[in-house]
Amino acid sequence: MNDQEKIYLLATKIMGWKRIDGYGWQQGDSDFNPVIGEWNPLQNIEHAWQVVEKLKGNFDSFCLGHTPDGWFCQFQNILPPELEDDLIRTEEFDGEGKTAQEAICSAAIKLLEVKCE
C-alpha cells in the first residue's frame, strides 16, 4: 500500500471524511461541512494526533514512545477472561516507524486491517 492509499484509508475509515477532488477532505456528508484541505498524517504530527484523538476513546490505553530504531505506538484494550484461569487478556494494535506520526499511522492501519476482515 502506498502513502496516498494509507492517507485515504485513514481519512475515510478512521476520520469518516470524504474526498473532494481539487479541494481536500470534507467532514461528513453534508455540503455545509467545511473542507479541510490537504491532510497528511504520515508527515504532519498534528494530523497524526487527529487520528489518535479519534481512536483513543475506543481503547483502554494508548502508548507512544521512542526506541533506538525510531518510534513505537500501541492502542490496547483489556478483554474479559475467556477461562477461569485467565488473569488478563489484551487486544493490541502496534505500529512502528521512523517518526512518531508514521508509528501512529501504522498502528491505526493495523487496527483497520483486523477490524475490516
N, C-alpha and C positions, 0 to 999 in steps of 0.2 A: 504494500500500500504506500503510495507516495504522499508527500506532505499535504498537497491540496485535498486528497481523499480523506486524510486524517482530520483536517480542519473542517471539511464538510460534514463528516460523521459526528464530530464533537458539537458543531453548531446545530445540526438538525436533531440528533438523538439525545444529547445532554441538555443543551440550552433551549431546545424547542423552537429554533428560529427557522426562517425560510430565506432562501437566496433570492435577491432582487438583482438580476444581472445589470452590471454597469453602475450599481449604487452601493451594494454591500448586503448586509443582513438586516432582516426585519424581525422584531419580536412578535410572535404570534401570527395569526392570520388576518387581523384587521388592517385595513388600509390606513387607519388612523394612528397605528403604532409607528413610532419613529424608526427611521432607517439608521442602523448603527455605523455603517461604513465598513471599511476593511477590518478584518479581525483575524489575528494570527496568534493563538495561544502557544504555538510551538516556539515562537521567538519573543513574544511580549509577555513578561511576567504578570502584568496587570490583567491581561486576557486569560492567562492560565489560572489566576486566582478567581476569576469569574466561574471557571469550571469547578474549582474547589468549593466555592460558596454554594453553587447549585447542588453539588453532591453531598456535602458533609452532613446535612440534616438526615440523610438516609443511612448513615453509618455511625457505629459506636465510637470509632476513633479514626483519626487522620494523623499521619506522620509524614514529615518531610525532613530529610537530613542529608548532609554532605558526607560522601565516602571518599576514600583515596582515589577512586576512579571517576568520580562525578557526583551524581545525586540519586537518591532513593526516595520513592513515595509509596505510601500504603494507605488504602482505605480498608477498614476492618469492621466486621460485625461479630458479636459474640452470639453463638447459636445455642438453643436449648440442647441438653444432652439427649442422645438417642438411646443410650443404655444406662442402667443404674450406676454402673461403674465409671461412666464418663464424668470427668471433672469439668472439663471445658472443651468446647469446640468453637472454632472460628472459621469465618469465611473471609479470605484476604485477596485483595487485588493489588498486586505490586507492580511498580514500574521503575525503570532506571533510565538515566540519560546524562549527557554531558552537562546539561543545565537543569536548574530546578523546574523550569517550565516543560522541558522535554520529559522529565520523570513524571510530572503530574499528568501530562497528556498520555503517556504510555500506560499508566495505571488506569486512567479513565477508559482508554480504548480496550484494555484487557477486561474491564468490567462489562463493556458493551458486548464484547465477543462472547462472554459467558452468559449474560442475561438475554442475548438475542438468539441463542442457539435453539 
